[in-house]
Amino acid sequence: MEGDALPIAMGVCLMLGIFTGYPVAFVLGGLGVLFLLLSGAPVFTLQLAVSRIFGVMANWLLLAVPLFVFMGLMLDRSGVARNLLYSLERLLGGVRGGLAIAVAVLGIVLAASTGIVGASVVMLGVLALPVMLKENYSARLATGVVAASGTLGILIPPSIMLVVLGSMLQVSVGDLFKAALLPGLLLGFLYVGYVLVLAHFSPASAPAVARAEAESRWAATREVLRDLSGPVVLIVVVLGSIIAGVATPTEAAALGAIGATLLAVLARTLTWEALKEVVCETGRVNAMIFFVLIGATVFSGVFKQIGGDDLIRDAVSDTGLGAYGVLMIFMVVLFVLGCFLEWIEITFVVLPLFAPIVMELDFGLGLDATEKLVWFAIAIAVNLQTSFITPPFGFSLFYVKGVAPPELPIQTIYTGAVPFVVLQLAALAAVIAFPALTVGVVRFLE
């Protein structure tokens, strides 16, 4: 136990450091250097971490990250999503829960064409939340569906998380995109199904807006088709080129960035000021990701050096649980960490420790090593998506609070998110229980 004291102390210090509010990247890197000195290990060990950092950052796949961020921000600037939401509201408003369904549908479309959670949640909150509250929708349903639908972009491709997971696990990002299609759509349909069931049993929670006349409904349908055409073309260009093997994820991301810019030009919303803001925000998000990558690489390298990976492996083997029992432990740990940390820190710190252990387990699924990694990666992605709407520190919940009316308490937003957290966990259970939802799609599309 004495030999385990240092890695345990390192883990405890990490959690304490995070709660200080100090930038996580510097907490990770600083603790790595501090515990390297405390362990008495040779200082040149840091050279290995530096070499690892350069190796990871030289991975051309990571070029897709800023390109996908730029694409999402530019599409948000184009106003295409805003117009689509308005036309969906006009079309579905006469149905019980129609406004909430419109939000969920737009969340799927945004996810498949942007992948930027913060921008999606804020946009849905600004545009849809006041309308739903004005139409006497339950505040819990309204805030919950906005928070949950806006997070779909972290799972449905093109997803920045999947690009990072592919780079970390050394698996094809294209395969991860294919494997995430059904789980992502499943979540979207679960959201819609929940709204329909709630509207049926509690009409007061999701009332219908006064029905439009037939001619107006047909006009709304034409508007939906018109406003949907731009995002659909963008989705086909980006995802279609990857799935068909015509372009790599990085090349497809470049096409998406160009396509989103053209949509902004056609919508006459592209100004020099808007372009400058999109470029600056893209740089900020990309810098945050890579700074965390640097700090996490130093932390995980030192953690392994002082025996942290052996500590985790021994603790897992001592449980005496089977492969699925160990997997459940990992999923619970990720879920709990997701209540306090962002997916970026969890991915860079925890994944290198868990993935080798999972690769040694036999789940009896008949999967080869690559397929097992793909299946595991999508399970992680679904789990980490849940962290965005999990109280008390789910980031999407605070995005919603930021755009909600001041009189709406955070407790209402928390309780509104709970049913969607349950749906997320149901989707996670389905991904784990039925690998065909992930690797089966990859095999079918090959």
C-alpha positions in Angstrom: 0.0 0.0 0.0 2.9 2.3 0.7 3.9 2.2 -2.9 0.4 3.2 -3.9 0.4 6.3 -1.8 2.0 8.6 -4.4 -0.4 7.8 -7.3 -3.4 8.0 -4.9 -2.2 11.4 -3.6 -1.7 12.5 -7.2 -5.3 11.7 -8.1 -6.6 13.4 -4.9 -4.6 16.5 -5.7 -6.0 16.6 -9.2 -9.6 16.7 -7.9 -8.7 19.4 -5.3 -6.9 21.4 -8.0 -9.9 21.3 -10.3 -12.2 22.7 -7.6 -9.9 25.6 -7.0 -11.0 27.0 -10.4 -7.5 27.2 -11.7 -7.1 26.4 -15.4 -7.2 22.6 -15.7 -4.4 22.5 -18.3 -2.0 24.1 -15.8 -3.3 22.0 -12.9 -2.5 18.8 -14.9 0.9 19.9 -16.1 1.9 21.4 -12.7 0.9 18.3 -10.8 2.8 16.1 -13.3 6.0 18.1 -12.7 5.5 18.3 -8.9 4.9 14.5 -8.4 7.8 13.7 -10.7 10.1 15.6 -8.4 8.5 14.0 -5.3 8.9 10.5 -6.7 12.6 11.0 -7.2 12.4 9.9 -10.8 14.9 11.3 -13.2 13.9 14.7 -14.7 14.6 13.5 -18.2 11.4 11.6 -17.9 9.7 14.8 -18.9 11.5 14.5 -22.3 9.4 11.5 -23.0 6.3 13.5 -22.2 7.5 16.3 -24.6 8.1 13.7 -27.3 4.7 12.3 -26.8 3.1 15.8 -27.0 4.9 16.5 -30.3 3.8 13.1 -31.6 0.2 13.6 -30.7 0.0 17.2 -32.0 1.7 16.1 -35.3 -1.3 13.8 -35.9 -2.9 15.2 -39.0 -6.3 13.9 -37.9 -6.4 16.7 -35.2 -6.4 19.3 -38.0 -10.1 18.3 -38.4 -10.8 19.8 -34.9 -10.4 23.6 -35.8 -12.0 23.0 -39.2 -15.2 21.4 -37.7 -15.3 24.2 -35.0 -15.1 26.8 -37.8 -17.8 25.0 -39.7 -20.2 24.9 -36.8 -19.6 28.5 -35.7 -20.0 29.8 -39.3 -23.2 27.8 -39.8 -24.5 29.4 -36.6 -23.6 32.8 -38.0 -25.3 32.1 -41.3 -28.8 32.2 -39.7 -29.8 28.9 -41.5 -30.5 27.1 -38.2 -32.6 30.0 -36.9 -34.8 30.1 -40.1 -35.2 26.3 -39.9 -36.4 26.4 -36.3 -39.0 29.1 -37.1 -40.4 27.0 -40.0 -40.4 23.8 -37.9 -42.3 25.7 -35.2 -44.9 26.8 -37.7 -45.2 23.3 -39.1 -45.4 21.4 -35.8 -47.0 23.9 -33.6 -50.5 22.5 -34.0 -49.3 19.1 -32.5 -49.2 18.5 -28.8 -45.6 19.0 -27.8 -44.9 20.2 -31.4 -42.6 23.0 -30.3 -40.5 20.7 -28.2 -40.4 18.2 -31.0 -39.2 21.0 -33.3 -36.4 21.7 -30.9 -35.4 18.0 -30.8 -35.4 17.7 -34.6 -33.4 20.8 -35.0 -31.0 19.5 -32.4 -30.4 16.5 -34.6 -29.9 18.6 -37.7 -27.5 21.0 -35.9 -25.6 18.0 -34.5 -25.0 16.6 -37.9 -23.9 19.9 -39.4 -22.1 21.8 -36.6 -21.1 19.6 -33.6 -20.7 22.7 -31.4 -22.6 22.1 -28.1 -22.4 25.6 -26.6 -23.5 27.4 -29.7 -26.4 24.9 -30.3 -27.7 25.1 -26.7 -27.5 28.9 -26.6 -29.2 29.3 -30.0 -32.0 26.9 -29.1 -32.4 28.6 -25.8 -32.6 32.1 -27.2 -35.0 31.2 -30.0 -37.2 28.4 -28.7 -37.3 28.8 -24.9 -39.3 32.1 -24.8 -41.8 30.7 -27.4 -42.4 27.5 -25.4 -42.8 29.3 -22.1 -45.2 31.8 -23.8 -47.3 28.9 -25.0 -47.5 27.6 -21.4 -45.2 24.7 -21.9 -43.9 23.2 -18.7 -40.7 25.0 -17.7 -39.0 21.7 -16.9 -39.8 20.2 -20.3 -38.8 23.4 -22.2 -35.4 23.7 -20.4 -34.8 20.0 -20.5 -35.4 19.5 -24.2 -33.3 22.6 -25.0 -30.3 21.4 -22.9 -30.5 17.8 -24.1 -31.1 18.5 -27.8 -28.2 20.9 -27.9 -25.8 18.3 -26.7 -26.4 15.8 -29.5 -23.6 17.4 -31.4 -21.0 15.8 -29.1 -22.1 12.4 -30.4 -23.7 12.7 -33.8 -20.9 13.0 -36.4 -19.1 15.2 -37.4 -18.2 15.3 -33.7 -15.1 16.8 -32.3 -15.1 14.3 -29.5 -15.0 11.4 -31.9 -12.0 13.0 -33.7 -10.2 13.2 -30.4 -11.1 9.7 -29.4 -10.0 8.4 -32.8 -6.6 10.1 -32.3 -6.2 8.8 -28.8 -7.2 5.2 -29.5 -5.5 5.1 -32.9 -8.7 3.9 -34.7 -10.3 5.3 -37.8 -12.3 8.4 -37.2 -14.4 7.4 -40.2 -15.3 4.1 -38.4 -16.2 6.1 -35.3 -18.4 8.4 -37.4 -20.2 5.4 -38.9 -20.6 3.7 -35.5 -22.0 6.8 -33.9 -24.8 7.3 -36.4 -27.4 4.9 -34.9 -26.7 5.7 -31.2 -27.0 9.4 -32.0 -30.2 9.1 -34.0 -31.6 6.7 -31.2 -31.1 9.5 -28.7 -32.8 12.0 -30.9 -35.8 9.7 -31.3 -35.9 8.9 -27.6 -36.2 12.7 -26.9 -39.1 13.0 -29.4 -40.7 9.9 -28.0 -40.5 11.3 -24.5 -42.1 14.5 -25.6 -45.0 12.7 -27.3 -45.6 10.4 -24.3 -45.6 13.4 -21.9 -47.9 15.4 -24.2 -50.3 12.5 -24.3 -50.5 11.9 -20.6 -50.0 15.5 -19.5 -51.4 17.8 -22.2 -51.0 20.8 -20.0 -47.2 20.3 -20.0 -46.9 20.4 -23.8 -50.0 22.1 -25.3 -50.7 22.5 -29.0 -50.6 25.9 -30.5 -53.6 27.0 -32.5 -53.6 25.0 -35.7 -52.8 26.8 -38.9 -55.0 26.5 -42.0 -54.2 23.9 -44.6 -52.7 26.4 -47.0 -50.5 27.8 -44.2 -49.4 24.3 -43.2 -48.4 23.6 -46.8 -46.5 26.9 -46.9 -44.7 25.9 -43.7 -43.8 22.6 -45.2 -42.3 24.3 -48.2 -40.3 26.6 -45.8 -39.0 23.6 -43.9 -37.8 21.9 -47.1 -36.2 25.2 -48.3 -34.5 25.9 -45.0 -33.4 22.2 -44.6 -31.8 22.1 -48.0 -28.6 23.9 -46.9 -27.8 21.8 -43.9 -28.7 18.6 -45.7 -26.2 19.4 -48.5 -23.6 20.2 -45.9 -24.2 16.9 -44.1 -24.1 14.9 -47.4 -20.8 16.6 -48.4 -19.1 16.1 -45.1 -20.4 12.7 -43.8 -21.1 11.3 -47.3 -17.6 11.9 -48.5 -16.2 10.2 -45.3 -18.5 7.2 -45.4 -18.0 6.8 -49.2 -14.2 6.9 -48.7 -13.9 9.8 -51.0 -12.3 12.1 -48.4 -10.5 11.7 -45.1 -12.1 13.3 -42.0 -9.7 16.2 -42.3 -10.4 16.8 -45.9 -14.2 16.5 -45.3 -13.8 19.0 -42.4 -12.2 21.5 -44.9 -15.1 21.0 -47.3 -17.5 21.6 -44.5 -15.8 24.8 -43.5 -16.0 26.0 -47.1 -19.6 24.9 -47.4 -20.7 26.7 -44.2 -19.0 29.9 -45.4 -20.8 29.6 -48.8 -24.1 29.2 -46.9 -23.4 32.4 -45.0 -22.6 34.2 -48.2 -25.8 33.0 -49.8 -27.7 34.1 -46.7 -26.0 37.5 -46.9 -25.0 37.3 -43.3 -21.2 37.0 -43.8 -19.5 40.2 -42.8 -15.9 41.0 -42.0 -16.8 41.4 -38.3 -18.6 38.0 -38.3 -15.7 36.3 -40.0 -13.3 37.8 -37.5 -15.4 36.6 -34.5 -15.7 33.1 -36.0 -11.9 32.9 -36.5 -11.1 34.2 -33.0 -13.6 31.8 -31.4 -12.2 28.9 -33.4 -8.7 29.8 -32.2 -9.9 30.0 -28.6 -11.6 26.6 -28.6 -8.7 25.0 -30.4 -6.2 26.5 -28.0 -8.2 25.2 -25.0 -8.2 21.7 -26.4 -4.5 21.6 -27.1 -3.5 23.2 -23.8 -5.4 20.5 -22.0 -3.8 17.9 -24.2 -0.3 19.1 -23.3 -1.1 19.2 -19.5 -2.9 15.8 -19.6 0.0 14.2 -21.5 2.5 15.3 -18.8 0.1 14.2 -16.0 -0.7 10.8 -17.4 3.0 10.2 -18.3 4.1 10.8 -14.7 1.1 9.0 -13.3 2.2 5.9 -15.2 5.8 6.4 -14.2 5.0 6.3 -10.5 2.8 3.2 -10.9 -0.7 4.6 -11.3 -1.6 2.3 -14.2 -0.5 -0.7 -12.2 -2.6 0.5 -9.2 -5.7 0.8 -11.4 -5.1 -2.6 -13.0 -4.6 -4.3 -9.7 -7.7 -2.7 -8.2 -9.8 -3.9 -11.1 -8.4 -7.4 -11.0 -9.0 -7.6 -7.2 -12.7 -6.9 -7.7 -13.2 -10.4 -9.1 -15.8 -9.1 -11.5 -16.1 -10.3 -15.0 -15.5 -8.3 -18.2 -18.9 -6.6 -18.0 -18.5 -5.9 -14.3 -15.2 -4.1 -15.0 -16.8 -2.2 -17.9 -19.6 -1.1 -15.6 -17.1 0.2 -13.0 -15.4 2.2 -15.8 -18.7 3.6 -17.0 -19.7 4.6 -13.4 -16.4 6.3 -12.9 -16.7 8.2 -16.2 -20.3 9.2 -15.3 -19.3 10.5 -11.9 -16.3 12.4 -13.3 -18.6 13.9 -15.9 -20.6 15.6 -13.2 -17.5 17.7 -12.4 -15.1 17.7 -15.4 -15.4 18.5 -19.1 -15.1 15.6 -21.6 -11.8 17.0 -22.8 -10.0 16.4 -19.5 -11.7 13.1 -19.0 -10.7 11.9 -22.4 -7.0 12.9 -22.2 -6.5 11.8 -18.6 -8.7 8.7 -18.1 -8.9 7.1 -21.5 -5.1 6.2 -21.7 -5.5 4.4 -18.4 -8.8 2.5 -19.1 -8.4 1.6 -22.8 -5.5 -0.9 -22.3 -7.4 -2.7 -19.5 -10.5 -3.0 -21.7 -8.5 -4.4 -24.6 -7.4 -7.3 -22.3 -11.0 -8.3 -21.4 -13.0 -10.9 -23.2 -16.6 -9.9 -23.6 -17.5 -12.9 -25.8 -18.8 -10.7 -28.6 -16.7 -12.1 -31.4 -15.2 -8.6 -32.0 -11.6 -8.1 -33.2 -9.3 -5.6 -31.5 -10.3 -2.6 -33.7 -14.0 -3.3 -33.4 -13.8 -3.6 -29.6 -12.1 -0.2 -29.5 -14.8 1.3 -31.7 -17.5 -0.2 -29.5 -15.8 1.0 -26.4 -15.2 4.5 -27.8 -18.9 5.0 -28.7 -20.0 3.8 -25.2 -17.6 6.4 -23.8 -19.0 9.1 -26.1 -22.6 8.4 -25.1 -21.5 8.4 -21.4 -19.6 11.7 -21.7 -22.5 13.3 -23.6 -24.6 12.7 -20.5 -22.1 14.8 -18.5 -23.4 17.9 -20.3 -26.8 17.6 -18.8 -26.0 16.0 -15.4 -26.6 18.2 -12.3 -24.9 19.9 -10.6 -22.2 21.0 -13.1 -23.6 20.0 -16.5 -22.4 22.8 -18.8 -25.5 22.7 -21.0 -27.6 23.4 -17.9 -25.6 26.6 -17.2 -25.9 27.6 -20.9 -29.7 27.3 -20.6 -29.6 29.3 -17.3 -27.7 32.0 -19.0 -30.4 32.6 -21.7 -33.5 31.7 -19.5 -35.7 34.3 -17.9 -34.1 35.5 -14.6 -37.1 34.3 -12.6 -36.5 30.7 -13.7 -34.6 29.0 -10.9 -31.7 26.7 -11.6 -33.5 23.9 -9.7 -36.2 23.9 -12.4 -33.5 23.4 -15.0 -31.9 20.6 -13.0 -35.2 18.7 -12.6 -36.1 19.2 -16.2 -32.8 17.5 -17.2 -33.3 14.4 -15.1 -35.7 12.5 -17.5 -33.2 13.2 -20.4 -30.3 11.8 -18.2 -32.4 8.7 -17.8 -32.9 8.5 -21.6 -29.1 8.9 -22.1 -28.4 6.1 -19.7 -30.9 3.9 -21.5 -29.1 4.6 -24.8 -25.8 3.8 -23.1 -27.2 0.4 -21.9 -28.4 -0.3 -25.5 -25.0 0.5 -27.0 -23.3 -1.8 -24.5 -25.9 -4.6 -24.8 -26.2 -4.5 -28.6 -22.8 -4.0 -30.3 -24.7 -4.2 -33.7 -25.8 -0.6 -33.1 -22.2 0.4 -33.5 -19.8 -2.1 -35.1 -22.7 -3.6 -37.1 -23.2 -0.3 -38.9 -19.4 -0.1 -39.6 -19.5 -3.6 -41.1 -22.6 -2.8 -43.2 -21.1 0.5 -44.6 -17.7 -1.0 -45.5 
